[in-house]
């Protein structure tokens, strides 16, 4: 096979499907990647990966970035919460006017389902995602203190300024919010992560490309300001020349993004050294 030489000196983590019911009984589809040489008698750090879109989906496919995190000792969980493509129109559109919200509950139910398997240290949870996943990461730190570390990649953090400055802002307002900010300001506040800054306690890195017009850099700067004002450990990584997704003309920037994510979550979870399960756990 064409990849034999590339994989000859590398061992991939095993990928397995995960099916579970969310808080309201709605069935969810997810996958887990375990570290190479996984030992179920040990306790591992867990990394929750959240896709963007929000109308996109994970599938049965090779996830090279997730394999890197697994190779550094993380169990990686990736979920298709409500709003994802591929499960029917009602499943995809049910988040409209309340995004983020119940999709976050779907994700946390997935975290609980993996913890219930017995090989996750619940004190060593991390979360990351890009675009819509960055929005949900920023939402997570305002709605739970369960994560030891978070990395919000090119997020939406304030719907008022997002719809007024992003290249797709009008579409976001019309399709997802179903209103303009001046028509329903309460809705905009209730679904903007920065308005929950009083709850922030999670060390958080924010990463955005400086050429991003879809979630402009000010979205990241507003979240960074809120974290620093609250005296929460925070880092803002601004990557030059990169459009939305940090998938532009500089492969080194994509590598740097992954290395930054890994360094931050390892710092707060020590995921490179799984701990042995103590007796009785």
PABASE-299899 format. One line per 10 residues: number of its first residue (from 1); their letters; for each residue x, y, z of C-alpha. Coordinates in Angstrom, 1 decimal. Example, Ala and Ser with C-alpha at 12.3 -4.5 7.8 and 13.67 -1.06 7.14 Angstrom:
! residues 2
1) AS) 12.3 -4.5 7.8  13.7 -1.1 7.1
This chain:
! residues 281
1) XXXXXXXXXX) 0.0 0.0 0.0  1.1 3.6 -0.7  1.3 4.4 3.1  3.3 1.4 4.2  6.6 3.2 4.2  5.1 6.2 6.1  3.5 4.0 8.8  6.4 1.5 9.1  7.9 3.3 12.1  4.6 4.5 13.6
11) XXXXXXXXXX) 1.8 2.8 15.5  -1.7 4.2 15.1  -4.2 4.5 17.9  -7.2 2.2 17.7  -10.5 4.0 16.6  -13.8 2.6 17.9  -17.4 3.8 17.5  -19.4 5.1 20.4  -23.2 5.3 20.5  -25.0 6.8 23.5
21) XXXXXXXXXX) -28.2 8.7 24.4  -28.1 12.4 25.2  -29.9 14.2 28.0  -33.2 14.0 26.2  -32.9 10.5 24.9  -31.7 11.6 21.4  -29.2 9.0 20.0  -25.7 10.3 19.4  -22.9 9.0 17.2  -19.3 9.4 18.2
31) XXXXXXXXXX) -15.8 7.9 17.9  -12.9 7.3 20.3  -9.3 7.1 19.4  -7.2 5.4 22.1  -3.4 5.9 22.4  -1.1 3.3 20.9  -0.4 0.5 23.4  -3.6 1.5 25.3  -3.8 -0.2 28.7  -7.3 -0.2 30.2
41) XXXXXXXXXX) -5.9 -0.6 33.7  -4.5 3.0 33.5  -6.3 6.4 33.7  -5.9 8.6 30.7  -6.5 12.2 29.9  -9.4 12.9 27.6  -9.5 15.4 24.7  -12.9 16.4 23.4  -12.7 17.5 19.8  -15.6 19.6 18.4
51) XXXXXXXXXX) -16.3 20.1 14.7  -17.3 23.4 13.2  -20.0 24.2 10.7  -22.1 23.8 12.7  -23.7 21.9 9.8  -20.9 19.5 9.1  -20.0 16.0 10.4  -17.3 13.6 11.5  -17.3 10.3 9.7  -15.5 7.0 9.3
61) XXXXXXXXXX) -12.2 8.5 8.1  -8.6 8.9 9.1  -8.0 11.7 11.5  -4.3 12.5 11.4  -4.4 15.4 13.9  -6.4 13.3 16.4  -3.9 10.5 15.9  -1.1 12.9 17.0  -2.9 13.7 20.2  -3.6 10.0 20.8
71) XXXXXXXXXX) 0.1 9.3 20.3  0.9 11.8 23.1  -1.3 9.8 25.6  -4.7 11.3 25.1  -8.0 9.4 24.5  -9.6 11.5 21.8  -13.4 11.8 21.7  -15.2 13.3 18.6  -19.0 13.6 18.4  -21.7 14.6 16.0
81) XXXXXXXXXX) -24.0 16.6 18.3  -27.4 18.0 17.2  -26.8 20.4 14.4  -24.5 18.0 12.5  -25.1 17.0 8.9  -26.1 13.5 8.0  -28.9 12.7 10.5  -31.8 14.3 8.8  -33.2 17.8 8.5  -34.8 18.0 11.9
91) XXXXXXXXXX) -31.5 16.9 13.7  -29.5 19.5 11.7  -31.8 22.5 12.1  -33.0 22.0 15.7  -30.2 24.2 17.0  -31.4 27.3 15.1  -32.2 30.3 17.4  -30.5 28.4 20.3  -27.0 27.9 19.1  -25.0 27.0 21.2
101) XXXXXXXXXX) -27.1 25.3 23.8  -28.4 21.7 23.7  -25.5 20.7 21.4  -23.2 21.4 24.3  -25.3 19.1 26.4  -24.9 16.4 23.8  -21.1 16.8 23.9  -21.0 16.6 27.7  -23.1 13.4 27.7  -20.5 11.9 25.4
111) XXXXXXXXXX) -17.8 12.9 27.9  -19.8 11.1 30.6  -20.2 8.1 28.4  -16.4 7.7 27.9  -15.6 8.4 31.6  -18.1 5.6 32.5  -15.8 3.2 30.7  -13.4 3.5 33.6  -10.1 4.4 31.9  -10.4 8.3 32.0
121) XXXXXXXXXX) -9.1 10.5 34.8  -12.0 13.0 35.2  -9.6 15.6 36.5  -7.6 15.6 33.3  -10.2 16.6 30.7  -9.4 19.0 27.8  -11.5 20.5 25.0  -10.8 22.0 21.7  -12.4 22.8 18.3  -12.4 25.2 15.5
131) XXXXXXXXXX) -14.9 27.7 14.1  -18.3 26.4 15.4  -16.2 24.0 17.5  -14.3 27.1 18.8  -17.6 28.7 19.7  -18.6 25.6 21.6  -15.2 25.5 23.3  -15.7 29.1 24.4  -19.2 28.2 25.5  -17.9 25.2 27.5
141) XXXXXXXXXX) -15.6 27.3 29.7  -18.5 29.5 30.7  -20.8 26.6 31.5  -18.7 24.0 33.2  -15.5 23.9 35.2  -14.8 20.2 34.4  -12.1 20.9 31.8  -8.5 21.4 33.0  -7.6 23.1 29.7  -9.3 24.5 26.6
151) XXXXXXXXXX) -8.1 25.7 23.2  -10.7 27.7 21.2  -9.6 27.8 17.6  -10.9 30.7 15.4  -14.1 31.0 17.5  -17.2 33.0 17.5  -17.4 34.6 21.0  -19.8 37.6 20.6  -22.8 37.3 18.2  -23.3 41.1 18.1
161) XXXXXXXXXX) -19.9 41.8 16.6  -19.7 38.6 14.6  -22.8 39.3 12.5  -21.6 42.9 12.0  -18.1 42.2 10.9  -17.8 38.7 9.5  -17.9 38.0 5.8  -20.9 35.7 6.4  -22.4 37.7 9.2  -25.8 38.5 7.6
171) XXXXXXXXXX) -26.2 34.8 6.7  -25.4 33.8 10.3  -28.0 36.2 11.7  -30.7 35.3 9.2  -30.1 31.5 9.2  -29.1 30.7 12.8  -30.4 33.5 15.0  -33.5 34.2 12.8  -33.3 37.8 13.9  -31.0 40.9 13.8
181) XXXXXXXXXX) -29.3 42.1 16.9  -31.5 45.1 17.4  -34.6 42.9 17.0  -33.7 40.4 19.7  -30.7 41.5 21.7  -31.5 39.1 24.6  -31.1 36.1 22.3  -27.7 37.4 21.1  -26.5 37.8 24.7  -27.9 34.4 25.8
191) XXXXXXXXXX) -25.8 32.6 23.2  -22.6 34.6 23.2  -19.7 33.1 25.3  -18.2 36.4 26.4  -21.4 37.2 28.3  -20.7 34.3 30.6  -17.2 35.4 31.5  -18.1 35.6 35.1  -18.0 31.8 35.1  -14.6 31.4 33.5
201) XXXXXXXXXX) -12.1 29.4 35.4  -10.4 27.2 32.7  -6.9 27.9 31.4  -7.6 28.8 27.8  -5.6 29.2 24.6  -7.2 31.0 21.6  -5.8 30.5 18.1  -6.8 32.5 15.0  -5.4 33.4 11.6  -4.9 37.1 11.0
211) XXXXXXXXXX) -6.4 36.8 7.5  -9.6 35.2 8.9  -12.7 37.0 7.7  -15.2 34.3 8.7  -14.5 34.6 12.4  -12.4 37.8 12.5  -9.5 38.2 14.9  -11.6 40.5 17.1  -13.7 37.5 18.1  -10.6 35.9 19.6
221) XXXXXXXXXX) -9.4 39.2 21.1  -12.8 39.7 23.0  -12.5 36.3 24.5  -8.8 36.9 25.4  -9.7 40.2 27.0  -12.4 38.6 29.1  -10.1 35.8 30.3  -7.3 38.2 31.2  -9.8 40.6 33.0  -10.9 37.6 35.0
231) XXXXXXXXXX) -7.3 36.7 35.7  -7.6 33.3 34.1  -4.4 31.8 32.5  -4.8 32.6 28.8  -2.7 32.8 25.6  -3.7 34.4 22.3  -1.9 32.9 19.3  -2.3 35.0 16.1  -1.0 33.3 13.0  -0.1 35.5 10.1
241) XXXXXXXXXX) -1.4 35.1 6.5  -3.9 32.4 7.5  -7.6 32.5 6.5  -10.3 30.7 8.4  -9.3 27.2 9.4  -5.5 27.8 9.3  -5.3 25.7 6.2  -3.7 28.3 3.9  -0.5 28.3 1.9  1.9 27.7 4.8
251) XXXXXXXXXX) 2.0 24.0 5.9  4.3 25.1 8.8  1.5 27.1 10.2  -0.8 24.1 10.4  2.0 22.2 12.2  2.4 25.1 14.5  -1.3 25.1 15.3  -1.2 21.5 16.3  1.9 21.9 18.4  0.4 24.9 20.2
261) XXXXXXXXXX) -2.8 22.9 21.0  -0.7 20.0 22.2  1.6 22.1 24.4  -1.3 23.8 26.1  -3.4 20.7 26.9  -0.3 18.8 28.1  0.7 21.7 30.4  -2.6 21.4 32.3  -3.4 17.7 32.0  0.1 16.0 31.9
271) XXXXXXXXXX) -1.5 13.8 29.3  1.9 12.3 28.2  2.1 10.2 31.4  -1.0 8.1 32.0  -1.5 7.3 35.7  -2.1 3.7 36.9  -5.6 3.0 38.2  -5.6 2.8 42.0  -7.2 -0.2 43.7  -11.0 0.2 44.0
281) X) -11.4 2.6 41.1
